[in-house]
Amino acid sequence: MQYYKPDAPHQWVGDCMPFYHDGLFHFYYLLDEGHHQLFGGRGLHQWAQATSPDLIAWTHHPLALPITHESELSMCTGSVFHHGDTYYAFHSVRRPDRTQRLGIATSPDGILFTKQPVPSYAEPPADYDPLHFRDPVVFHDPSTDRFHMLVTTKYLKHPVPALGCCLAHLVSDDLAQWTMEAPFLIPGFTDPPECSDHFEWNGWYYLLFSNRLQTRYRMARTPFGPWLRPPFDLVDSPWMRVMKTAPYHDNRRLGVAWVGTRTSDTDTGRFQWGGHAVFRELVQQADGTLGTKFPPEMIPAAGDPVPPHVTVQTAGAIVGPDHIHLEAGEGMAAVGLARLPRNARITLTGRPGLDTPRFGVRLRESTHFVDGVTLDLLAVAQRVELHDAALDPVTGLDAPFTLDIILKDDLIDVCLNDRHCLINRCPEQHGDRLTFFCHTGSIAFENLVIRPLLGDLYPQAPRFAS
């Protein structure tokens, strides 16, 4: 399911809503058709679903929450919550006039849901924007035995109306009757904080929300704040759209998002809505901040290592069977490899020398240093760049590090030190070469292994009826 999309060429994965209960991981997602452009951009989304007991063997199911009424032009993002013996699918509906309301559906098994009558809390109160009332997420506060719901909206009575984008806050004792309270969070953005997520993990509470599709997070020691903004507040890289998370066994936590498609092979500045699903495992660091890594069960299967074919070599370069040592001095050193598999996994360890400010790998080159995609590791600037995506700040680039790179069709997915991930999509690059480089100073790339990916990564991908 890593890098999954439905089989039909016009269908894509939209907002993802992972959920885990009783040993089964549920991957709910918005089934997108036409990149959110149907019916004047209203979406026509429905909830699709696949489940797995181990993240390896997956079963696709019929639509969990389909459109069933002419007033429903999209079953929008929400969340699943289990209480007692019932699964609750809290969701939102976009109507023909673009207004939005909340909804509830229930299920005994989390597979097939039955929509319930429109609840009393479905419509936004007068103080909130009826064009923005969506993405409900529910959590339980055991200290009071009360339930809390967060909803994406705009608070119209904010002193600066343009900054009233917020998470509304509803409270309930029974999951049926809900009371609106003061906004839960007003982050100060001019776009609503979408698709929120709230969870506790090892004594820290986390609040996730997406701003312009980029998933950000806040952290606190209590479930209601005060919320702290970490120095790097993206949960993953910029093109990982609208990540939501779920617990997994052994105190693990998984996040799922989508990576959009480029509008064309030559348009490097814009992504379309909807694309392929990307799974991450969250990493909790000593100070409570979050990182991400590849879930080991979901790394694509790869074949036997292929020997690197050296094509270019500057002065100051030493090449062995599984290592490349670059001494750039005051200039630049580089080594090129050719005849790489189109889809491959590349793993290595890097050991930068003292005061080495910049090094990295150029991927998908047809001609060395002419085209391709640059993975730039900027040790002094504490920044990692992959084409037009970046992580900043990233510490530890002046020390030994590990690098895991997946090349899958036009996707390039990178994991640094099992705690920083960066993904991008570069359909215009088709070369079979790569170049290791170093600007000023030295670096050793060791334990280099290149393996071709095996077979069809998602043979069970279904075609859903339009």
Secondary structure, 3 states (H helix, E strand, C coil): CCCECCCCCCEEEEEEEEEEECCEEEEEEEEEECCCCHHHHCCCCEEEEEEECCCCCCEEEEEEECCCCCCCCEEEEEEEEEECCEEEEEEEEECCCCCEEEEEEEECCCCCCEECCCCCCCCCCCCEEEEEEEEEEEEEECCCCEEEEEEEEEECCCCCHHHCEEEEEEEECCCCCEEEEEEEECCCCCCCCEEEEEEEECCEEEEEEEECCEEEEEEECCCCCCCECCCCCECCCCCCEEEEEEEECCCEEEEEEEEEEECCCCCCCCEEEEEEEEEEEEEECCCCCEEEECCHHHCCCECCCCCCEEEEECCCEEECCCCEEEEEEEEEEEEEEECCCCCEEEEEEEEECCCCCEEEEEEEECCCCCCCEEEEEECCCCEEEECCEEECCCCCCCCCEEEEEEEECCEEEEEECCCEEEEEECCCCCCCEEEEEEEEEEEEEEEEEEEEECCCCCCCCCCCCC
